[in-house]
Amino acid sequence: MERLNIGRRAFLAGAAGLAAMGSFALPARADTLDEIKKRGKILIAVDLGSPPFGMNDANMQPTGSDVESAKLIAADLGFPLEIVQVTSPNRIPFLLTGKADLVMASFSVTDERKKVIDFSDPYGVIQIVVAAPKSVAVKDLKDLVGKRLGTTRGSSNDKEATTQAQGAEMVRYDDDATLITALVSGQVNIMASSPQVMAAVNARRPNDPLEIKLVLKTNPYAAGLRKGDDALREAVNKVIATNLKNGKLNEIYTRYNGTSLPEDMLK
């Protein structure tokens, strides 16, 4: 949701980290659910630099849709929650080295990541969109040819836009916060990022807001777990299914993201 960092900085660094993690054997671990029971609390990693998924409020207390979802899952599992703060690049290393039991950090489910870790069932989605002011005509990808398209360097947004928007002039910024500043100041007027980034931009340029022109991709996100943690994954999946059906996860997502989860996730 990858400082606003929904698209996530350091995609290349993260990819390198995935490769590195796959290059050595990790020591065998006891069943994580048993470890949680013995410890008496669950450690869930959240990126607190990634609004609206994770952030600190005015009192410096963790909040956001991932924070609230983590609280809900921990409570339904029957354990006190300890939030472990992570960044986009160290989400997988923290998980694999046992610093966290779960990662809930707008963690998009990808084939590359599934080679290294397991995922729960999805509990949210992140869209990759092209957005621009109403005055800018963008009806399809061909309309982006020759136009400056701002995105976050090395992010999944960057990767998808570069692949699909052939002929666009890609303008890459180091993180979402810098991209937002560029869009507010007029350095660039079209973005490839998420609706959450667009909302942050529009809050600072209300007289000429951006609107979604194209949806490039919709990525589900889920809780990341270590491979082989089948008992924990089964327990987490039951909690997710229950709270999607009863509407609690959708209420959290809507409260922080300003839109509902897709209908097919709520069935």
C-alpha positions in Angstrom: 0.0 0.0 0.0 5.2 0.3 -1.0 6.8 8.6 3.8 3.7 7.3 1.9 5.0 4.1 0.5 2.0 2.2 -1.0 3.8 1.5 -4.2 6.9 0.9 -2.1 10.5 2.1 -2.6 13.4 -0.2 -3.2 11.7 -2.7 -5.4 15.1 -3.7 -6.7 16.5 -4.0 -3.2 13.5 -6.1 -2.3 14.0 -8.3 -5.2 17.6 -8.7 -4.3 16.6 -9.6 -0.8 14.2 -12.3 -2.1 17.1 -13.8 -4.1 19.4 -13.6 -1.1 16.8 -15.3 1.2 16.4 -18.1 -1.3 20.1 -18.7 -1.5 20.6 -20.2 2.0 18.7 -22.7 4.2 17.1 -21.3 7.3 17.3 -23.3 10.5 14.3 -25.5 11.3 11.8 -23.8 13.6 9.2 -25.1 16.0 5.5 -24.7 15.0 4.9 -21.0 15.1 1.4 -21.3 16.6 2.9 -23.3 19.5 5.5 -20.7 20.0 2.9 -18.0 20.1 1.0 -19.9 22.8 4.1 -20.4 24.9 5.1 -16.7 24.4 1.6 -15.5 25.3 1.4 -12.9 22.5 1.6 -12.7 18.7 4.2 -10.6 16.8 2.7 -9.0 13.7 4.9 -6.8 11.5 3.4 -3.7 10.1 4.9 -0.9 8.0 4.0 2.3 10.0 5.4 4.5 7.2 2.7 3.5 4.7 -0.6 5.5 5.2 -3.4 4.6 5.1 -2.3 1.0 5.8 0.1 1.8 8.7 1.0 5.1 10.3 1.2 6.8 13.7 -1.6 9.1 14.8 -1.3 12.5 16.5 -0.5 10.7 19.8 2.2 8.6 18.1 0.1 5.5 18.4 0.0 3.0 15.5 -3.1 3.2 13.3 -4.3 2.4 9.8 -6.1 -0.4 8.1 -3.3 -3.0 8.5 -2.9 -2.0 12.2 -6.7 -2.4 12.8 -6.8 -5.6 10.8 -3.9 -7.0 12.8 -5.7 -6.1 16.1 -8.8 -7.8 14.9 -7.0 -11.0 13.8 -4.9 -11.1 17.1 -8.1 -10.7 19.2 -9.9 -13.4 17.3 -7.0 -15.8 17.6 -7.0 -15.1 21.3 -3.6 -13.5 21.8 -2.3 -10.0 22.8 -0.8 -8.2 19.9 2.7 -6.8 19.7 3.3 -4.7 16.6 6.8 -5.1 15.1 7.6 -2.1 12.9 9.1 -2.9 9.4 9.8 -1.2 6.2 9.1 -2.6 2.7 12.5 -4.1 2.1 12.8 -5.9 5.4 9.3 -7.4 5.6 10.5 -10.8 4.4 13.8 -10.9 6.3 12.0 -10.0 9.6 9.6 -12.9 8.9 12.2 -15.5 8.0 14.5 -14.6 10.9 11.7 -15.0 13.4 11.4 -11.4 14.4 7.7 -11.6 13.5 5.1 -14.3 13.3 3.1 -12.6 10.6 3.6 -9.7 8.3 0.5 -7.5 7.6 1.9 -4.6 5.6 -0.2 -4.2 2.4 1.8 -7.3 1.3 0.8 -8.0 -2.3 0.7 -11.6 -3.2 3.1 -12.3 -6.0 4.6 -15.5 -7.6 8.1 -14.2 -6.7 7.3 -13.8 -3.0 5.5 -17.2 -2.9 8.8 -18.9 -3.8 10.1 -17.7 -0.4 7.1 -17.4 2.0 3.5 -18.4 2.3 0.5 -16.2 2.3 -2.9 -16.3 4.1 -6.0 -15.7 2.1 -6.3 -12.1 0.9 -7.9 -9.5 3.2 -7.5 -6.4 1.0 -6.5 -5.1 -2.4 -4.3 -2.4 -3.9 -5.0 -1.1 -7.4 -2.4 0.3 -9.7 -4.1 3.2 -11.6 -3.2 6.0 -14.0 -4.7 9.2 -12.7 -4.7 12.7 -14.1 -6.7 15.9 -13.9 -10.1 16.0 -15.6 -8.6 18.3 -18.3 -6.1 15.7 -19.4 -7.7 13.2 -21.8 -6.5 9.6 -21.2 -8.9 7.0 -22.4 -6.4 4.2 -23.1 -2.7 3.4 -23.0 -2.1 5.0 -26.4 -3.0 8.4 -24.9 0.0 8.1 -22.6 2.6 8.0 -25.5 4.9 11.0 -25.2 3.4 12.1 -21.9 5.3 12.4 -18.6 4.1 9.7 -16.2 5.1 10.0 -12.6 5.6 6.9 -10.4 7.6 5.6 -7.5 11.0 4.2 -8.5 11.3 0.4 -8.3 7.8 -0.1 -7.1 5.2 -2.6 -8.5 3.5 0.5 -9.9 6.7 1.4 -11.7 7.1 -2.2 -13.1 3.5 -2.3 -14.3 3.4 1.1 -15.8 6.7 0.6 -17.6 5.4 -2.7 -19.0 2.0 -1.4 -20.1 2.5 2.3 -20.9 5.0 1.8 -23.8 6.0 5.2 -25.2 5.3 7.2 -22.0 8.1 9.3 -20.5 8.5 7.6 -17.1 9.4 10.1 -14.3 10.5 8.2 -11.3 10.6 9.5 -7.7 12.3 7.8 -4.8 9.2 7.3 -2.7 5.5 8.1 -2.7 5.9 11.2 -0.6 8.2 12.7 -3.2 5.8 11.6 -6.0 2.9 13.4 -4.1 4.9 16.6 -3.8 5.8 16.5 -7.5 2.1 16.1 -8.4 1.0 18.8 -6.0 3.7 21.3 -7.3 3.0 20.5 -11.0 6.4 18.9 -11.8 4.3 16.1 -13.2 0.6 15.9 -13.9 -0.1 12.2 -14.5 0.7 9.4 -12.1 0.9 5.6 -12.1 0.3 4.7 -8.5 -2.6 3.8 -6.1 -5.9 5.4 -5.4 -4.6 6.1 -1.9 -1.7 8.2 -3.3 -4.2 10.0 -5.5 -6.3 10.8 -2.4 -3.2 12.2 -0.7 -2.5 14.4 -3.7 -6.1 15.7 -4.0 -6.1 16.7 -0.4 -3.3 19.1 -1.3 -4.6 20.3 -4.7 -8.4 20.5 -4.2 -8.9 23.0 -7.0 -7.5 20.7 -9.7 -7.9 17.1 -8.4 -6.7 14.0 -10.1 -9.2 11.3 -11.2 -8.7 7.7 -12.2 -8.3 7.3 -15.9 -7.1 3.7 -16.2 -6.8 0.7 -13.9 -3.6 -1.2 -14.8 -3.9 -4.0 -12.2 -5.6 -5.0 -9.0 -3.3 -6.8 -6.5 -4.7 -8.7 -3.6 -2.7 -8.5 -0.4 -2.5 -10.9 2.5 -0.6 -11.8 5.6 2.8 -13.3 5.0 3.9 -16.4 6.9 6.9 -18.6 7.0 6.7 -21.7 4.8 5.4 -24.7 6.7 3.4 -22.7 9.2 0.3 -24.5 8.1 -1.4 -24.5 11.5 -1.1 -20.7 11.9 -2.1 -20.2 8.3 -5.2 -22.3 8.8 -6.2 -20.4 11.9 -5.6 -17.0 10.3 -7.6 -18.0 7.2 -10.5 -18.9 9.4 -10.4 -15.5 11.1 -10.1 -13.7 7.8 -13.0 -15.7 6.3 -15.2 -14.9 9.3 -14.5 -11.2 9.3 -14.9 -10.8 5.6 -18.3 -12.4 5.8 -19.4 -10.4 8.9 -18.2 -7.2 7.3 -15.6 -6.2 10.0 -12.6 -6.3 7.6 -14.5 -4.4 5.0 -15.5 -1.7 7.5 -11.8 -1.3 8.5 -10.7 -1.2 4.8 -13.5 1.3 3.9 -12.8 3.6 6.9 -9.1 4.0 5.9 -9.2 3.6 2.1 -12.4 5.4 1.3 -13.8 2.6 -0.8 -15.2 -0.9 -0.2 -13.5 -4.2 -0.9 -14.4 -5.9 -4.1 -17.8 -7.8 -3.9 -16.2 -11.1 -4.7 -14.1 -10.9 -1.5 -17.1 -10.4 0.7 -19.0 -13.6 -0.3 
